[in-house]
Amino acid sequence: MVKKYIPVSEPNLKKKELDYVVDTVKSTWISSKGKYIDKFEKMFAEYIGVNHAISVSNGTVALHLALLALNIGPGDEVIVPNLTYIATANSVTYVSATPVFADSEEDTWNIDPKSIERLITRKTKAIIPVHLYGNPCNMNEIMKIAKTNNLFVIEDSAEALGSEYFGKKTGSFGDVSTFSFYGNKTITTGEGGMVVTKDSEIANKLRILKGQGMNPDRRYWFDIIGYNYRMTNIQAALGCAQMERVDELVRAKRNIAQLYNKYFMDIPNIIIPAEKYSTINTYWMYSIILKNYCREEREKFREKLEKLGIETRPFFYLMTEMPPYNSYENNECKIAKLLADKGLNLPSSTLLKEEEIKYICGEVKKCLKEL
Ligand SMILES: *Cc1c(COP(=O)(O)O)cnc(C)c1O
């Protein structure tokens, strides 16, 4: 039986999640101290392969803290992809630095290293690559460019928990990397995020900044203006339960992608996600590009699927298309524009069944014929 409405994503929560949350309530440790916070951070750091993981209240403030910890501020430029979720660009604006928008690669849909190189100026301080929809960025090139030009790298890994690049987890390459545990992410804590780093000095700074700037050795003495960006023990309880199941959840995402690929094999006019040599794509959102159609046709196609009970999402709008950033230089970004117009995310919930995927692919085929 195929479900009546197939959502793009839904949280995958089991008894373990419930038990751990109930435990926090029973223990009364429901604020931002408690055993689950420490455990979640430890498990997470170990999984990514870094020394430090600092839990925060969401993935957006994770990016904000990363920029603050690297002393990025007014007058600085930060290169970000034009095709991303708006939090990437907004975090740069929060610290009064200037986001500079780079084009995408045609095959991975990620920030194009060649575009990054063209946009570097004397003011550039950092690059924020985003592993879009779970596909790792070209980190070899990006790290090389960063080294040559003395730039920081902040990996926005919000969509790529468990993805790998040449045998290492995404999030383990940058000076600082960030994750999100929003309800539709690969693991969820409701709202939540994590900042990771190998550098203990940066880690200390992150901890101070997320806790109002309080001196760790002198309670209620504040050396700097910090923030309250703390995660609660309740969220961390969900996080621990999800991390205990992370391999299962990542496997489910990859399995879904394999099934889509199989049923899409003989459909012309669509491009399916790439998985490049020596990378592991975790397909946070399984996505397709409608090669020969424009944005309006894609919207018509999405409406047809919606009527059939299949939820889809359009690719992100380009940052430079929307009011907050439409006065910024768009740097042409031709590939990113094509992707933004023609791309869509299909149902990618880890609870999807093969018969649902088969049904979706059949309807996609029919709707494409009618376009
Ligand atoms: C989800 C997401 C974020 C922000 O996460 P929130 O937890 O919603 O604040 C940042 N960047 C990217 C690319 C994301 O997908």
The ligand as an ORCA input file, in Angstrom:
! r2SCAN-3c Opt
* xyz 0 1
  C      19.599     23.513      7.634
  C      20.742     24.326      7.164
  C      21.340     25.325      7.946
  C      20.790     25.891      9.226
  O      20.262     25.087     10.089
  P      19.134     25.468     11.165
  O      19.356     24.424     12.183
  O      17.832     25.390     10.478
  O      19.435     26.832     11.691
  C      22.483     25.943      7.473
  N      22.987     25.650      6.274
  C      22.441     24.719      5.472
  C      23.071     24.441      4.163
  C      21.288     24.050      5.880
  O      20.721     23.156      5.061
*
